[in-house]
Amino acid sequence: MGDFGSFADRLEALTADLDEFAFDRLRTAAADGHTTRPASDRELTKARRAVEKAAHILRRLDEEPDDLAGVADLDR
């Protein structure tokens, strides 16, 4: 796993947590007799998709060759 892989893993775990959170909210709303989705569900879904997209981008970066190969040590 490259430099970006661990970040992508963490974001994917967050995506799963957001999915579970959204499902729990839907289940609670249904149990309370609501017949529509919670008002915040749409925004929560957008946030989950953004996190999912970020993880996908990081996975792609992790698969690409290192674009810093051959660059002089910047700490000097």
VMD Tcl script that builds the backbone (N, CA, C; Angstrom):
set m [mol new atoms 228]
animate dup $m
set s [atomselect $m all]
$s set {name element resname resid chain x y z} {
  {N N MET 1 A 0.852 -1.176 0.000}
  {CA C MET 1 A 0.000 0.000 0.000}
  {C C MET 1 A 0.892 1.231 0.000}
  {N N GLY 2 A 0.571 2.179 -0.858}
  {CA C GLY 2 A 1.364 3.390 -0.971}
  {C C GLY 2 A 0.991 4.432 0.065}
  {N N ASP 3 A 1.480 5.620 -0.187}
  {CA C ASP 3 A 1.274 6.731 0.738}
  {C C ASP 3 A -0.196 7.092 0.930}
  {N N PHE 4 A -0.989 6.939 -0.121}
  {CA C PHE 4 A -2.385 7.362 -0.068}
  {C C PHE 4 A -3.333 6.274 0.412}
  {N N GLY 5 A -2.886 5.036 0.374}
  {CA C GLY 5 A -3.750 3.904 0.700}
  {C C GLY 5 A -4.331 3.940 2.102}
  {N N SER 6 A -3.540 4.336 3.074}
  {CA C SER 6 A -4.050 4.363 4.450}
  {C C SER 6 A -5.124 5.435 4.618}
  {N N PHE 7 A -4.966 6.558 3.927}
  {CA C PHE 7 A -6.006 7.588 3.966}
  {C C PHE 7 A -7.283 7.082 3.302}
  {N N ALA 8 A -7.125 6.402 2.170}
  {CA C ALA 8 A -8.290 5.852 1.471}
  {C C ALA 8 A -9.003 4.837 2.350}
  {N N ASP 9 A -8.237 3.993 3.051}
  {CA C ASP 9 A -8.848 3.010 3.966}
  {C C ASP 9 A -9.675 3.707 5.041}
  {N N ARG 10 A -9.127 4.767 5.609}
  {CA C ARG 10 A -9.842 5.490 6.662}
  {C C ARG 10 A -11.110 6.136 6.128}
  {N N LEU 11 A -11.022 6.692 4.917}
  {CA C LEU 11 A -12.209 7.306 4.318}
  {C C LEU 11 A -13.267 6.251 3.992}
  {N N GLU 12 A -12.840 5.079 3.541}
  {CA C GLU 12 A -13.798 4.009 3.255}
  {C C GLU 12 A -14.494 3.541 4.534}
  {N N ALA 13 A -13.754 3.504 5.636}
  {CA C ALA 13 A -14.373 3.154 6.919}
  {C C ALA 13 A -15.390 4.229 7.320}
  {N N LEU 14 A -15.054 5.478 7.080}
  {CA C LEU 14 A -15.980 6.568 7.382}
  {C C LEU 14 A -17.224 6.477 6.497}
  {N N THR 15 A -17.050 6.107 5.239}
  {CA C THR 15 A -18.188 5.919 4.339}
  {C C THR 15 A -19.132 4.854 4.896}
  {N N ALA 16 A -18.571 3.755 5.373}
  {CA C ALA 16 A -19.389 2.688 5.957}
  {C C ALA 16 A -20.106 3.189 7.210}
  {N N ASP 17 A -19.421 3.974 8.022}
  {CA C ASP 17 A -20.046 4.536 9.229}
  {C C ASP 17 A -21.197 5.474 8.863}
  {N N LEU 18 A -20.999 6.292 7.839}
  {CA C LEU 18 A -22.062 7.201 7.404}
  {C C LEU 18 A -23.260 6.425 6.860}
  {N N ASP 19 A -22.995 5.347 6.130}
  {CA C ASP 19 A -24.088 4.492 5.640}
  {C C ASP 19 A -24.905 3.926 6.801}
  {N N GLU 20 A -24.195 3.417 7.793}
  {CA C GLU 20 A -24.868 2.830 8.961}
  {C C GLU 20 A -25.667 3.891 9.722}
  {N N PHE 21 A -25.072 5.070 9.874}
  {CA C PHE 21 A -25.746 6.162 10.565}
  {C C PHE 21 A -27.025 6.562 9.830}
  {N N ALA 22 A -26.935 6.697 8.502}
  {CA C ALA 22 A -28.106 7.076 7.704}
  {C C ALA 22 A -29.189 6.006 7.792}
  {N N PHE 23 A -28.786 4.742 7.725}
  {CA C PHE 23 A -29.760 3.659 7.809}
  {C C PHE 23 A -30.441 3.642 9.174}
  {N N ASP 24 A -29.669 3.861 10.223}
  {CA C ASP 24 A -30.248 3.920 11.573}
  {C C ASP 24 A -31.267 5.056 11.682}
  {N N ARG 25 A -30.965 6.198 11.082}
  {CA C ARG 25 A -31.907 7.327 11.115}
  {C C ARG 25 A -33.185 6.990 10.364}
  {N N LEU 26 A -33.045 6.312 9.217}
  {CA C LEU 26 A -34.231 5.905 8.454}
  {C C LEU 26 A -35.059 4.898 9.238}
  {N N ARG 27 A -34.395 3.952 9.875}
  {CA C ARG 27 A -35.086 2.937 10.669}
  {C C ARG 27 A -35.835 3.584 11.838}
  {N N THR 28 A -35.191 4.533 12.495}
  {CA C THR 28 A -35.818 5.232 13.614}
  {C C THR 28 A -37.027 6.035 13.146}
  {N N ALA 29 A -36.882 6.710 12.017}
  {CA C ALA 29 A -37.999 7.497 11.479}
  {C C ALA 29 A -39.179 6.585 11.146}
  {N N ALA 30 A -38.907 5.441 10.547}
  {CA C ALA 30 A -39.982 4.495 10.205}
  {C C ALA 30 A -40.641 3.953 11.464}
  {N N ALA 31 A -39.827 3.651 12.478}
  {CA C ALA 31 A -40.365 3.129 13.734}
  {C C ALA 31 A -41.231 4.174 14.441}
  {N N ASP 32 A -40.898 5.442 14.233}
  {CA C ASP 32 A -41.681 6.529 14.834}
  {C C ASP 32 A -42.913 6.876 14.008}
  {N N GLY 33 A -43.136 6.148 12.922}
  {CA C GLY 33 A -44.329 6.350 12.123}
  {C C GLY 33 A -44.205 7.354 10.990}
  {N N HIS 34 A -43.021 7.870 10.778}
  {CA C HIS 34 A -42.827 8.824 9.685}
  {C C HIS 34 A -42.902 8.086 8.348}
  {N N THR 35 A -43.481 8.732 7.361}
  {CA C THR 35 A -43.603 8.115 6.039}
  {C C THR 35 A -42.685 8.771 5.011}
  {N N THR 36 A -41.894 9.745 5.463}
  {CA C THR 36 A -40.924 10.396 4.578}
  {C C THR 36 A -39.541 10.296 5.197}
  {N N ARG 37 A -38.548 10.505 4.365}
  {CA C ARG 37 A -37.165 10.464 4.852}
  {C C ARG 37 A -36.886 11.682 5.725}
  {N N PRO 38 A -35.981 11.544 6.693}
  {CA C PRO 38 A -35.594 12.714 7.492}
  {C C PRO 38 A -35.060 13.818 6.584}
  {N N ALA 39 A -35.295 15.044 6.958}
  {CA C ALA 39 A -34.890 16.183 6.140}
  {C C ALA 39 A -33.383 16.204 5.882}
  {N N SER 40 A -32.603 15.762 6.837}
  {CA C SER 40 A -31.145 15.801 6.699}
  {C C SER 40 A -30.591 14.640 5.869}
  {N N ASP 41 A -31.433 13.692 5.475}
  {CA C ASP 41 A -30.948 12.503 4.773}
  {C C ASP 41 A -30.272 12.850 3.448}
  {N N ARG 42 A -30.818 13.807 2.745}
  {CA C ARG 42 A -30.237 14.186 1.451}
  {C C ARG 42 A -28.826 14.746 1.624}
  {N N GLU 43 A -28.643 15.616 2.594}
  {CA C GLU 43 A -27.323 16.201 2.846}
  {C C GLU 43 A -26.344 15.153 3.357}
  {N N LEU 44 A -26.820 14.250 4.190}
  {CA C LEU 44 A -25.985 13.163 4.690}
  {C C LEU 44 A -25.520 12.273 3.536}
  {N N THR 45 A -26.400 12.018 2.595}
  {CA C THR 45 A -26.053 11.214 1.421}
  {C C THR 45 A -25.011 11.938 0.572}
  {N N LYS 46 A -25.154 13.242 0.416}
  {CA C LYS 46 A -24.164 14.017 -0.339}
  {C C LYS 46 A -22.799 13.977 0.341}
  {N N ALA 47 A -22.786 14.056 1.661}
  {CA C ALA 47 A -21.529 13.992 2.406}
  {C C ALA 47 A -20.876 12.617 2.231}
  {N N ARG 48 A -21.681 11.557 2.307}
  {CA C ARG 48 A -21.143 10.210 2.135}
  {C C ARG 48 A -20.538 10.041 0.748}
  {N N ARG 49 A -21.229 10.552 -0.267}
  {CA C ARG 49 A -20.711 10.447 -1.642}
  {C C ARG 49 A -19.404 11.221 -1.805}
  {N N ALA 50 A -19.300 12.363 -1.155}
  {CA C ALA 50 A -18.069 13.149 -1.235}
  {C C ALA 50 A -16.903 12.399 -0.607}
  {N N VAL 51 A -17.142 11.764 0.537}
  {CA C VAL 51 A -16.102 10.984 1.202}
  {C C VAL 51 A -15.719 9.783 0.329}
  {N N GLU 52 A -16.722 9.140 -0.266}
  {CA C GLU 52 A -16.483 8.007 -1.151}
  {C C GLU 52 A -15.654 8.434 -2.370}
  {N N LYS 53 A -15.957 9.586 -2.921}
  {CA C LYS 53 A -15.216 10.104 -4.068}
  {C C LYS 53 A -13.765 10.396 -3.681}
  {N N ALA 54 A -13.562 10.975 -2.519}
  {CA C ALA 54 A -12.206 11.265 -2.050}
  {C C ALA 54 A -11.401 9.978 -1.893}
  {N N ALA 55 A -12.020 8.939 -1.348}
  {CA C ALA 55 A -11.332 7.656 -1.204}
  {C C ALA 55 A -10.955 7.099 -2.570}
  {N N HIS 56 A -11.850 7.205 -3.530}
  {CA C HIS 56 A -11.578 6.711 -4.879}
  {C C HIS 56 A -10.404 7.471 -5.510}
  {N N ILE 57 A -10.378 8.771 -5.345}
  {CA C ILE 57 A -9.282 9.586 -5.888}
  {C C ILE 57 A -7.959 9.167 -5.262}
  {N N LEU 58 A -7.952 8.963 -3.955}
  {CA C LEU 58 A -6.720 8.554 -3.283}
  {C C LEU 58 A -6.272 7.168 -3.750}
  {N N ARG 59 A -7.198 6.263 -3.982}
  {CA C ARG 59 A -6.844 4.934 -4.504}
  {C C ARG 59 A -6.174 5.065 -5.873}
  {N N ARG 60 A -6.728 5.935 -6.720}
  {CA C ARG 60 A -6.134 6.142 -8.053}
  {C C ARG 60 A -4.728 6.716 -7.932}
  {N N LEU 61 A -4.560 7.680 -7.031}
  {CA C LEU 61 A -3.232 8.263 -6.828}
  {C C LEU 61 A -2.249 7.220 -6.331}
  {N N ASP 62 A -2.730 6.318 -5.502}
  {CA C ASP 62 A -1.878 5.276 -4.943}
  {C C ASP 62 A -1.405 4.306 -6.024}
  {N N GLU 63 A -2.193 4.153 -7.078}
  {CA C GLU 63 A -1.853 3.225 -8.151}
  {C C GLU 63 A -0.952 3.856 -9.208}
  {N N GLU 64 A -0.892 5.184 -9.260}
  {CA C GLU 64 A -0.072 5.872 -10.246}
  {C C GLU 64 A 1.386 5.871 -9.811}
  {N N PRO 65 A 2.287 5.939 -10.792}
  {CA C PRO 65 A 3.704 6.046 -10.435}
  {C C PRO 65 A 3.957 7.315 -9.631}
  {N N ASP 66 A 4.932 7.252 -8.772}
  {CA C ASP 66 A 5.283 8.403 -7.939}
  {C C ASP 66 A 5.779 9.540 -8.811}
  {N N ASP 67 A 5.063 10.657 -8.830}
  {CA C ASP 67 A 5.462 11.780 -9.677}
  {C C ASP 67 A 6.586 12.605 -9.039}
  {N N LEU 68 A 7.029 12.205 -7.861}
  {CA C LEU 68 A 8.129 12.912 -7.207}
  {C C LEU 68 A 9.447 12.165 -7.384}
  {N N ALA 69 A 9.444 11.073 -8.125}
  {CA C ALA 69 A 10.671 10.307 -8.333}
  {C C ALA 69 A 11.714 11.212 -9.003}
  {N N GLY 70 A 12.892 11.214 -8.455}
  {CA C GLY 70 A 13.981 12.009 -9.037}
  {C C GLY 70 A 14.014 13.449 -8.569}
  {N N VAL 71 A 13.058 13.868 -7.772}
  {CA C VAL 71 A 13.057 15.236 -7.267}
  {C C VAL 71 A 14.073 15.313 -6.137}
  {N N ALA 72 A 14.835 16.383 -6.129}
  {CA C ALA 72 A 15.868 16.569 -5.098}
  {C C ALA 72 A 15.226 16.611 -3.718}
  {N N ASP 73 A 15.974 16.197 -2.714}
  {CA C ASP 73 A 15.499 16.223 -1.334}
  {C C ASP 73 A 15.175 17.665 -0.948}
  {N N LEU 74 A 13.942 17.914 -0.595}
  {CA C LEU 74 A 13.483 19.262 -0.299}
  {C C LEU 74 A 13.840 19.731 1.113}
  {N N ASP 75 A 14.336 18.826 1.939}
  {CA C ASP 75 A 14.667 19.179 3.322}
  {C C ASP 75 A 16.037 19.871 3.422}
  {N N ARG 76 A 16.771 19.899 2.376}
  {CA C ARG 76 A 18.122 20.479 2.444}
  {C C ARG 76 A 18.094 21.968 2.245}
}
mol reanalyze $m
mol bondsrecalc $m
mol representation Tube
mol addrep $m
